[in-house]
Amino acid sequence: MSAHEPGLMAPIVEARATRQSMGTRVSDAMSGGLRVVPVVIALVVIWLIFYSQNPAYLSSENLSNLSLQIVTTAMLALGVVFVLVVGEIDLSGAALGAVCATIAAQIAVNMGQSIWIALAVGILSGVLIAGLEGLIIIFGVPSLITTLGGMTALLGLLLVVMPEEFSISLGGNPYEQIAATQIPSSVSIGLAVVASAVYGVGRWVTQRRLASETSMLRRAVLPALLVAVVVIGVVGVVSASSGLAFPVAMLILMLIVASYFMTQTRYGSHLFAVGGNRQAAARAGIPVARMVVFSFLILGACAAMAGMVDASRLLMVSPSSGTGSLMLDAIAAAVVGGTSLFGGRGTAWAALLGALVIGSINNGVELLGLSTEVQYFATAGVLVFAVAVDVVLTRGSLLPRRL
């Protein structure tokens, strides 16, 4: 009997089909809700490594310091998540945040206006500028080129909006209270409980219209409980020493709101549809161009808030604001947290998880007094590994693509 006869080939074909089926199931699971598992494992490993070298790493004081360090990156990464989900990319968010922070500083410090007016104008400026980038993109200019040019233009605009001294000190101004304000621990936990309850009620109401009674436990109750445990637990830990920093509370609120809109509304389903298959989304009647512009509007608001929080932490704005590794860290945080570079996959919480991974590495390196190159090597390794995982999940195979 020949080896090519059906009797001998059938077991081989069946075994290959079984392996492919298993690989497909694993890939689908990792692309869905389990995508967060390797990120959490990596975060735990990083914490254990640094804790073994210095037990102070997991102290309440250091965790509180870590939470404030990652706020700027996580806020900007949240905006990047929305852009990546629709299949675009942004390189100008850090420069945009610096411009918005400088505009707000000019209004609050040099013009003596209310801090609330300054913040509102700063956020509005971010939304308008990012919206302009979005309009250029829907006319066919690639987002990579549009935002790269936008970054260069914004760095020039930063010099234009700067005063003659080319810096603005924020010390002694209400602007500095953005980062300096501490919410008492008891109040912080109470706010976390209220926010979690509001999120749970919103999810229950939304899913009750879409799901059967038997699936409400899986689709509404368990996710709401998970969010409540995470939010209340995190707030309790980071506020134990000296209270919760106001920017951290802002970030948690932004994440809860963003998570709700991405998972429980028609807007969120349209976002993922556009990123998953733009042609199919257009045929289904989804306004693709509008969704792309909306994503950049959200990015603009997130970038503005990130820039103003960063300026408040540093107590100044200068021509060096918006430069450095902030933009790269934000993109890396979004991807490391589980957002796909190819669109159609991601969560709001990816911004927090990715920022925690990168921030934990940076914080640990500083705490142990290691050289800066160790930080760069570790961050680069984590980013490349995360992108490799994303490629494998998108392709559905560990084998390289045949050319």
The 8 nearest C-alpha neighbors of each residue, nearest first, counted from 0:
[[1, 2, 4, 3, 7, 6, 5, 8],
 [0, 2, 3, 4, 7, 5, 6, 8],
 [3, 1, 4, 7, 0, 8, 5, 6],
 [2, 4, 1, 8, 5, 7, 0, 6],
 [3, 5, 1, 2, 6, 7, 8, 0],
 [6, 4, 8, 7, 9, 3, 2, 1],
 [7, 5, 4, 8, 9, 10, 3, 2],
 [8, 6, 5, 9, 4, 2, 10, 3],
 [7, 9, 5, 11, 10, 6, 12, 3],
 [8, 10, 12, 11, 7, 5, 6, 13],
 [11, 9, 13, 12, 8, 14, 7, 6],
 [12, 10, 14, 8, 13, 9, 15, 7],
 [11, 13, 15, 9, 14, 10, 16, 8],
 [12, 14, 10, 16, 11, 15, 9, 17],
 [15, 13, 17, 11, 16, 12, 10, 18],
 [16, 14, 18, 12, 17, 13, 19, 11],
 [15, 17, 13, 19, 14, 18, 20, 12],
 [16, 18, 20, 14, 15, 19, 21, 13],
 [19, 17, 21, 15, 20, 16, 22, 14],
 [20, 18, 22, 16, 21, 17, 23, 15],
 [21, 19, 17, 23, 18, 22, 16, 24],
 [20, 22, 18, 24, 23, 19, 17, 25],
 [23, 21, 19, 25, 20, 24, 26, 18],
 [22, 24, 26, 20, 21, 25, 19, 27],
 [25, 23, 27, 21, 26, 22, 28, 20],
 [24, 26, 28, 22, 23, 27, 29, 21],
 [25, 27, 23, 29, 24, 28, 392, 395],
 [28, 26, 30, 24, 25, 29, 23, 31],
 [29, 27, 25, 31, 30, 26, 33, 24],
 [28, 30, 34, 33, 26, 31, 27, 25],
 [31, 29, 27, 28, 34, 26, 392, 33],
 [32, 30, 28, 29, 33, 34, 27, 344],
 [31, 33, 34, 28, 35, 29, 30, 36],
 [32, 34, 29, 35, 36, 31, 28, 30],
 [35, 33, 29, 30, 32, 36, 31, 337],
 [34, 36, 38, 33, 37, 39, 337, 32],
 [35, 37, 39, 33, 38, 34, 40, 29],
 [38, 36, 40, 39, 35, 41, 34, 33],
 [39, 37, 41, 35, 36, 40, 42, 336],
 [38, 40, 42, 36, 41, 37, 43, 35],
 [39, 41, 37, 43, 42, 38, 44, 36],
 [40, 42, 38, 44, 39, 43, 37, 45],
 [43, 41, 39, 45, 40, 44, 356, 38],
 [42, 44, 46, 40, 45, 41, 47, 39],
 [43, 45, 41, 47, 42, 46, 48, 40],
 [46, 44, 42, 48, 43, 47, 41, 49],
 [47, 45, 43, 49, 44, 48, 50, 42],
 [46, 48, 50, 44, 45, 49, 51, 43],
 [49, 47, 45, 51, 50, 46, 44, 52],
 [48, 50, 52, 46, 51, 47, 363, 53],
 [51, 49, 54, 47, 53, 52, 56, 48],
 [52, 50, 48, 49, 53, 47, 54, 46],
 [51, 53, 49, 50, 48, 54, 367, 56],
 [52, 54, 50, 55, 51, 56, 49, 367],
 [55, 53, 50, 56, 51, 57, 52, 58],
 [56, 54, 58, 53, 57, 61, 50, 60],
 [55, 57, 54, 50, 58, 53, 61, 49],
 [58, 56, 55, 62, 54, 50, 61, 59],
 [59, 57, 55, 61, 60, 56, 62, 54],
 [58, 60, 62, 61, 240, 63, 237, 239],
 [61, 59, 63, 58, 62, 240, 64, 237],
 [60, 62, 64, 63, 58, 59, 56, 65],
 [61, 63, 65, 59, 64, 60, 237, 66],
 [64, 62, 237, 60, 66, 61, 65, 59],
 [63, 65, 61, 67, 62, 66, 60, 68],
 [66, 64, 62, 68, 63, 67, 61, 69],
 [65, 67, 63, 64, 68, 69, 62, 70],
 [66, 68, 64, 70, 65, 69, 247, 63],
 [69, 67, 65, 66, 70, 64, 358, 71],
 [68, 70, 72, 66, 67, 71, 358, 354],
 [71, 69, 73, 67, 72, 68, 74, 247],
 [72, 70, 305, 74, 73, 69, 309, 75],
 [71, 73, 329, 75, 69, 70, 74, 76],
 [72, 74, 76, 70, 350, 354, 351, 75],
 [75, 73, 77, 71, 76, 305, 72, 301],
 [74, 76, 302, 78, 72, 77, 73, 301],
 [77, 75, 329, 79, 73, 350, 78, 74],
 [78, 76, 350, 80, 74, 75, 79, 73],
 [77, 79, 298, 75, 76, 301, 80, 81],
 [78, 80, 76, 82, 77, 81, 83, 298],
 [81, 79, 83, 77, 78, 82, 333, 84],
 [82, 80, 84, 294, 78, 79, 83, 85],
 [81, 83, 79, 294, 87, 80, 84, 85],
 [84, 82, 86, 87, 80, 85, 342, 88],
 [83, 85, 342, 343, 81, 86, 274, 82],
 [86, 274, 84, 342, 83, 273, 82, 270],
 [85, 87, 342, 274, 83, 84, 341, 82],
 [88, 86, 83, 82, 85, 142, 89, 342],
 [89, 87, 83, 82, 142, 143, 90, 86],
 [88, 90, 146, 91, 143, 142, 92, 79],
 [91, 89, 146, 147, 92, 150, 326, 88],
 [90, 92, 150, 146, 94, 93, 89, 149],
 [93, 91, 95, 302, 94, 90, 96, 326],
 [92, 94, 321, 96, 326, 95, 91, 325],
 [95, 93, 321, 97, 96, 91, 92, 150],
 [96, 94, 92, 98, 93, 97, 91, 99],
 [95, 97, 306, 303, 302, 93, 99, 94],
 [96, 98, 321, 100, 94, 306, 320, 95],
 [97, 99, 101, 95, 157, 100, 96, 102],
 [100, 98, 121, 102, 96, 303, 101, 97],
 [99, 101, 307, 97, 103, 306, 98, 102],
 [102, 100, 104, 98, 103, 99, 105, 316],
 [103, 101, 99, 105, 104, 100, 121, 98],
 [102, 104, 117, 121, 100, 106, 101, 105],
 [105, 103, 101, 107, 106, 102, 108, 100],
 [104, 106, 109, 102, 103, 108, 107, 101],
 [107, 105, 110, 103, 117, 104, 112, 108],
 [106, 108, 112, 111, 104, 114, 117, 105],
 [109, 107, 111, 105, 104, 110, 106, 172],
 [108, 110, 105, 111, 106, 107, 104, 112],
 [111, 109, 106, 112, 108, 107, 105, 104],
 [112, 110, 107, 108, 109, 106, 113, 105],
 [111, 113, 107, 110, 106, 114, 116, 117],
 [114, 112, 116, 115, 107, 117, 111, 106],
 [113, 115, 117, 107, 116, 118, 174, 112],
 [116, 114, 118, 113, 117, 119, 112, 120],
 [115, 117, 119, 113, 114, 118, 120, 112],
 [116, 118, 103, 114, 120, 115, 106, 119],
 [119, 117, 121, 115, 120, 116, 103, 114],
 [118, 120, 116, 122, 121, 117, 123, 115],
 [121, 119, 123, 117, 118, 122, 124, 116],
 [120, 122, 99, 118, 103, 124, 119, 123],
 [123, 121, 125, 303, 119, 124, 300, 120],
 [122, 124, 120, 126, 125, 121, 119, 127],
 [125, 123, 121, 127, 122, 126, 120, 128],
 [126, 124, 299, 122, 303, 128, 123, 127],
 [125, 127, 299, 296, 123, 300, 129, 124],
 [128, 126, 130, 124, 125, 129, 123, 131],
 [129, 127, 131, 125, 130, 126, 124, 132],
 [130, 128, 299, 132, 126, 131, 295, 127],
 [129, 131, 133, 127, 296, 132, 128, 295],
 [130, 132, 134, 128, 133, 129, 127, 135],
 [133, 131, 129, 135, 130, 134, 136, 128],
 [132, 134, 292, 130, 136, 131, 135, 295],
 [135, 133, 131, 137, 136, 132, 130, 292],
 [134, 136, 132, 138, 133, 137, 140, 131],
 [135, 137, 140, 133, 138, 134, 139, 142],
 [138, 136, 139, 134, 135, 288, 133, 140],
 [139, 137, 136, 135, 140, 134, 288, 133],
 [138, 140, 137, 136, 141, 135, 142, 134],
 [139, 141, 136, 138, 135, 142, 145, 144],
 [142, 140, 143, 144, 136, 145, 139, 87],
 [141, 143, 145, 144, 136, 146, 88, 87],
 [144, 142, 141, 146, 145, 147, 88, 89],
 [145, 143, 147, 142, 141, 146, 148, 140],
 [146, 144, 142, 148, 147, 143, 149, 141],
 [145, 147, 149, 90, 91, 148, 89, 143],
 [148, 146, 144, 150, 149, 145, 90, 143],
 [149, 147, 151, 145, 146, 150, 144, 152],
 [148, 150, 146, 152, 147, 151, 91, 153],
 [149, 151, 91, 153, 147, 148, 152, 146],
 [152, 150, 148, 154, 149, 153, 155, 147],
 [151, 153, 149, 155, 154, 150, 156, 148],
 [154, 152, 156, 150, 155, 151, 94, 149],
 [153, 155, 157, 151, 156, 152, 94, 150],
 [156, 154, 152, 153, 157, 158, 151, 159],
 [155, 157, 153, 159, 158, 154, 152, 160],
 [158, 156, 154, 98, 155, 159, 160, 153],
 [159, 157, 161, 156, 155, 160, 318, 154],
 [158, 160, 156, 157, 161, 155, 162, 154],
 [161, 159, 157, 158, 156, 162, 102, 101],
 [160, 162, 158, 165, 159, 157, 166, 163],
 [163, 161, 165, 164, 160, 166, 167, 159],
 [164, 162, 165, 161, 166, 158, 160, 159],
 [163, 165, 162, 166, 161, 167, 317, 168],
 [166, 164, 161, 162, 163, 317, 318, 167],
 [167, 165, 317, 164, 316, 161, 168, 162],
 [166, 168, 316, 315, 169, 317, 104, 165],
 [167, 169, 315, 170, 314, 166, 316, 108],
 [168, 170, 314, 315, 172, 175, 174, 167],
 [171, 169, 172, 168, 314, 175, 315, 174],
 [170, 172, 169, 173, 175, 174, 168, 176],
 [171, 173, 174, 170, 169, 175, 108, 176],
 [174, 172, 176, 175, 114, 171, 177, 107],
 [175, 173, 172, 176, 177, 311, 169, 114],
 [176, 174, 311, 173, 177, 169, 172, 170],
 [175, 177, 179, 173, 180, 178, 174, 311],
 [178, 176, 175, 179, 174, 180, 311, 308],
 [177, 179, 176, 312, 311, 180, 246, 175],
 [178, 180, 176, 177, 175, 181, 244, 245],
 [179, 181, 176, 245, 178, 177, 244, 182],
 [182, 180, 244, 243, 242, 245, 183, 179],
 [181, 183, 243, 242, 187, 244, 245, 184],
 [184, 182, 242, 186, 185, 187, 181, 243],
 [183, 185, 242, 187, 238, 186, 239, 188],
 [186, 184, 188, 187, 183, 189, 242, 182],
 [185, 187, 189, 183, 184, 188, 190, 182],
 [188, 186, 184, 190, 189, 185, 182, 183],
 [187, 189, 191, 185, 190, 186, 235, 192],
 [188, 190, 186, 192, 191, 187, 185, 193],
 [189, 191, 193, 187, 192, 188, 194, 186],
 [192, 190, 188, 194, 189, 231, 193, 195],
 [191, 193, 189, 195, 190, 194, 196, 188],
 [192, 194, 190, 196, 191, 195, 197, 189],
 [195, 193, 191, 197, 196, 192, 190, 198],
 [196, 194, 227, 198, 192, 193, 197, 191],
 [197, 195, 199, 193, 198, 194, 192, 200],
 [198, 196, 194, 200, 199, 195, 201, 193],
 [197, 199, 195, 201, 196, 200, 202, 194],
 [200, 198, 223, 196, 202, 201, 197, 203],
 [201, 199, 203, 197, 202, 198, 196, 204],
 [202, 200, 198, 204, 199, 203, 197, 205],
 [201, 203, 199, 205, 200, 204, 219, 206],
 [202, 204, 200, 206, 219, 201, 205, 207],
 [205, 203, 201, 207, 202, 206, 200, 208],
 [206, 204, 202, 207, 203, 208, 201, 263],
 [205, 207, 209, 203, 208, 210, 204, 202],
 [208, 206, 204, 205, 209, 210, 203, 211],
 [207, 209, 206, 205, 210, 204, 211, 203],
 [208, 210, 206, 207, 205, 211, 204, 215],
 [211, 209, 206, 207, 208, 214, 215, 212],
 [212, 210, 213, 214, 215, 209, 207, 208],
 [211, 213, 215, 214, 210, 207, 216, 206],
 [214, 212, 211, 215, 216, 210, 217, 218],
 [213, 215, 217, 216, 211, 212, 218, 210],
 [216, 214, 218, 219, 212, 217, 213, 210],
 [215, 217, 220, 214, 219, 218, 221, 213],
 [218, 216, 214, 215, 221, 219, 220, 222],
 [217, 219, 215, 216, 214, 220, 222, 221],
 [220, 218, 215, 203, 222, 216, 202, 221],
 [219, 221, 216, 223, 222, 224, 217, 218],
 [220, 222, 224, 223, 217, 219, 216, 225],
 [223, 221, 225, 224, 219, 220, 226, 218],
 [224, 222, 199, 226, 220, 225, 221, 219],
 [223, 225, 227, 221, 222, 226, 228, 220],
 [226, 224, 222, 228, 227, 223, 221, 229],
 [225, 227, 223, 229, 224, 228, 230, 222],
 [228, 226, 195, 224, 230, 225, 229, 231],
 [227, 229, 225, 231, 226, 230, 232, 224],
 [230, 228, 232, 226, 227, 231, 233, 225],
 [229, 231, 227, 233, 232, 228, 226, 234],
 [232, 230, 234, 191, 228, 233, 229, 227],
 [233, 231, 235, 229, 230, 234, 228, 236],
 [232, 234, 236, 230, 235, 231, 229, 237],
 [233, 235, 231, 237, 232, 236, 238, 230],
 [234, 236, 232, 233, 238, 237, 231, 239],
 [237, 235, 233, 239, 234, 238, 232, 59],
 [236, 238, 63, 234, 239, 62, 235, 59],
 [239, 237, 242, 243, 184, 235, 236, 240],
 [238, 240, 236, 237, 235, 242, 241, 184],
 [241, 239, 238, 60, 59, 242, 237, 63],
 [242, 240, 238, 239, 243, 183, 181, 184],
 [243, 241, 238, 183, 184, 182, 181, 239],
 [242, 244, 238, 182, 181, 245, 184, 187],
 [243, 245, 181, 247, 246, 180, 182, 242],
 [244, 246, 248, 247, 180, 181, 243, 249],
 [247, 245, 249, 248, 244, 178, 250, 70],
 [248, 246, 250, 249, 244, 245, 251, 70],
 [247, 249, 245, 251, 246, 250, 252, 244],
 [250, 248, 246, 252, 247, 251, 253, 245],
 [249, 251, 247, 253, 248, 252, 246, 254],
 [252, 250, 254, 248, 253, 249, 247, 255],
 [251, 253, 255, 249, 254, 250, 256, 248],
 [254, 252, 250, 256, 251, 255, 257, 249],
 [253, 255, 257, 251, 252, 256, 258, 347],
 [256, 254, 258, 252, 257, 253, 259, 251],
 [257, 255, 259, 253, 258, 254, 252, 260],
 [258, 256, 254, 260, 259, 255, 253, 347],
 [259, 257, 255, 261, 347, 256, 260, 254],
 [258, 260, 256, 263, 262, 257, 261, 255],
 [259, 261, 257, 264, 258, 263, 262, 267],
 [262, 260, 267, 258, 259, 257, 263, 264],
 [263, 261, 259, 260, 267, 258, 264, 268],
 [262, 264, 259, 260, 261, 205, 202, 267],
 [265, 263, 266, 260, 267, 262, 261, 268],
 [264, 266, 268, 267, 269, 263, 260, 261],
 [265, 267, 269, 264, 268, 270, 260, 261],
 [268, 266, 261, 270, 269, 264, 265, 262],
 [267, 269, 265, 271, 270, 266, 272, 264],
 [268, 270, 272, 266, 267, 271, 273, 265],
 [271, 269, 267, 273, 268, 272, 85, 266],
 [272, 270, 343, 274, 268, 273, 269, 275],
 [271, 273, 269, 275, 274, 270, 280, 276],
 [274, 272, 277, 270, 271, 280, 85, 275],
 [273, 275, 85, 343, 342, 86, 271, 84],
 [274, 276, 343, 272, 273, 271, 342, 277],
 [277, 275, 279, 273, 278, 274, 272, 280],
 [276, 278, 273, 280, 279, 274, 281, 275],
 [279, 277, 281, 280, 276, 282, 273, 283],
 [278, 280, 282, 281, 276, 277, 283, 272],
 [281, 279, 283, 277, 278, 285, 282, 273],
 [280, 282, 278, 284, 285, 283, 279, 287],
 [281, 283, 279, 284, 280, 278, 285, 277],
 [284, 282, 280, 281, 285, 279, 278, 286],
 [283, 285, 281, 282, 286, 280, 287, 279],
 [284, 286, 281, 280, 287, 283, 269, 282],
 [287, 285, 289, 288, 290, 284, 281, 280],
 [286, 288, 290, 289, 285, 281, 273, 291],
 [289, 287, 291, 290, 286, 137, 292, 134],
 [288, 290, 292, 286, 287, 291, 293, 137],
 [291, 289, 293, 287, 292, 288, 294, 286],
 [292, 290, 294, 288, 293, 289, 287, 85],
 [291, 293, 133, 289, 295, 294, 290, 130],
 [294, 292, 296, 290, 295, 291, 289, 297],
 [295, 293, 291, 297, 82, 292, 81, 296],
 [294, 296, 298, 292, 297, 293, 129, 133],
 [297, 295, 126, 293, 299, 130, 298, 294],
 [298, 296, 300, 294, 295, 299, 78, 301],
 [297, 299, 78, 295, 301, 296, 300, 302],
 [298, 300, 126, 125, 129, 296, 302, 297],
 [299, 301, 303, 297, 126, 122, 298, 302],
 [302, 300, 298, 304, 78, 303, 299, 75],
 [303, 301, 96, 305, 75, 299, 92, 304],
 [304, 302, 96, 306, 300, 122, 125, 99],
 [303, 305, 307, 301, 306, 302, 308, 300],
 [306, 304, 71, 302, 308, 303, 74, 307],
 [305, 307, 96, 309, 303, 97, 100, 304],
 [306, 308, 100, 310, 304, 309, 305, 311],
 [309, 307, 311, 305, 310, 306, 304, 312],
 [308, 310, 312, 306, 307, 311, 71, 305],
 [309, 311, 307, 313, 312, 308, 315, 314],
 [310, 312, 175, 314, 308, 309, 313, 178],
 [313, 311, 309, 310, 178, 314, 308, 175],
 [312, 314, 310, 315, 311, 309, 316, 169],
 [315, 313, 169, 311, 312, 310, 170, 168],
 [316, 314, 168, 169, 167, 313, 310, 317],
 [315, 317, 167, 166, 310, 320, 101, 168],
 [316, 318, 166, 319, 320, 165, 315, 167],
 [319, 317, 320, 158, 157, 165, 316, 166],
 [318, 320, 317, 322, 321, 316, 323, 97],
 [321, 319, 97, 317, 318, 322, 316, 94],
 [322, 320, 94, 93, 97, 319, 96, 323],
 [321, 323, 320, 319, 324, 94, 325, 93],
 [324, 322, 325, 321, 326, 319, 320, 327],
 [323, 325, 327, 326, 328, 322, 329, 321],
 [326, 324, 328, 327, 323, 329, 93, 72],
 [327, 325, 329, 93, 328, 324, 330, 90],
 [326, 328, 330, 324, 329, 325, 331, 90],
 [329, 327, 331, 325, 326, 330, 332, 324],
 [328, 330, 76, 332, 326, 72, 331, 327],
 [331, 329, 333, 327, 332, 328, 76, 334],
 [330, 332, 328, 334, 329, 333, 335, 382],
 [353, 333, 331, 354, 329, 335, 330, 334],
 [332, 334, 350, 336, 330, 76, 331, 338],
 [335, 333, 338, 331, 337, 336, 332, 339],
 [334, 336, 353, 332, 385, 337, 333, 331],
 [337, 335, 349, 353, 352, 333, 334, 332],
 [336, 338, 334, 335, 349, 345, 34, 339],
 [339, 337, 345, 334, 333, 344, 336, 349],
 [338, 340, 341, 344, 342, 389, 334, 345],
 [339, 341, 342, 83, 338, 334, 86, 389],
 [342, 340, 339, 86, 343, 83, 274, 84],
 [343, 341, 86, 274, 84, 85, 339, 83],
 [342, 344, 274, 275, 271, 84, 85, 272],
 [345, 343, 339, 338, 342, 84, 271, 346],
 [346, 344, 338, 337, 339, 84, 349, 80],
 [347, 345, 349, 348, 338, 258, 344, 80],
 [346, 348, 258, 349, 350, 254, 257, 77],
 [347, 349, 351, 350, 346, 352, 254, 258],
 [350, 348, 336, 352, 346, 347, 351, 337],
 [351, 349, 333, 77, 76, 348, 73, 353],
 [350, 352, 354, 348, 349, 73, 353, 355],
 [353, 351, 355, 336, 349, 354, 350, 348],
 [354, 332, 352, 336, 335, 356, 355, 350],
 [353, 355, 332, 351, 357, 73, 356, 352],
 [354, 356, 358, 352, 353, 357, 359, 351],
 [357, 355, 353, 359, 354, 42, 358, 352],
 [358, 356, 354, 360, 359, 355, 353, 378],
 [357, 359, 355, 361, 360, 356, 354, 69],
 [360, 358, 362, 356, 357, 361, 355, 363],
 [359, 361, 363, 357, 358, 362, 364, 356],
 [360, 362, 358, 364, 359, 363, 374, 365],
 [361, 363, 359, 365, 360, 364, 358, 366],
 [364, 362, 366, 360, 365, 361, 359, 49],
 [363, 365, 369, 361, 367, 362, 366, 368],
 [364, 366, 368, 362, 363, 367, 361, 369],
 [367, 365, 363, 368, 364, 362, 56, 369],
 [366, 368, 364, 365, 369, 363, 53, 52],
 [369, 367, 365, 366, 364, 370, 363, 371],
 [370, 368, 364, 367, 365, 371, 373, 366],
 [369, 371, 372, 373, 368, 374, 364, 365],
 [370, 372, 374, 373, 375, 369, 364, 365],
 [371, 373, 375, 374, 370, 376, 369, 377],
 [374, 372, 376, 371, 375, 370, 377, 369],
 [373, 375, 371, 377, 372, 376, 361, 378],
 [376, 374, 372, 378, 373, 377, 379, 371],
 [375, 377, 373, 379, 374, 378, 372, 380],
 [378, 376, 380, 374, 379, 375, 373, 381],
 [379, 377, 381, 375, 380, 376, 374, 382],
 [380, 378, 382, 376, 377, 381, 375, 383],
 [379, 381, 377, 383, 378, 382, 376, 384],
 [380, 382, 384, 378, 379, 383, 385, 377],
 [383, 381, 385, 379, 384, 380, 331, 335],
 [384, 382, 386, 380, 385, 381, 387, 379],
 [383, 385, 387, 381, 382, 386, 380, 388],
 [386, 384, 382, 388, 335, 387, 383, 381],
 [385, 387, 389, 383, 388, 384, 390, 382],
 [388, 386, 384, 390, 389, 385, 383, 391],
 [389, 387, 385, 391, 386, 390, 392, 384],
 [388, 390, 386, 392, 387, 391, 393, 339],
 [391, 389, 387, 393, 388, 392, 394, 386],
 [390, 392, 388, 394, 393, 389, 396, 395],
 [393, 391, 395, 389, 390, 394, 26, 388],
 [392, 394, 390, 391, 395, 389, 341, 30],
 [395, 393, 391, 392, 396, 390, 397, 400],
 [396, 394, 392, 393, 391, 26, 23, 397],
 [395, 397, 398, 394, 391, 392, 22, 399],
 [398, 396, 391, 399, 395, 394, 392, 22],
 [397, 399, 396, 400, 391, 401, 395, 394],
 [400, 398, 401, 397, 396, 391, 402, 394],
 [399, 401, 402, 398, 394, 396, 397, 391],
 [400, 402, 399, 398, 394, 396, 397, 395],
 [401, 400, 399, 398, 394, 396, 397, 390]]
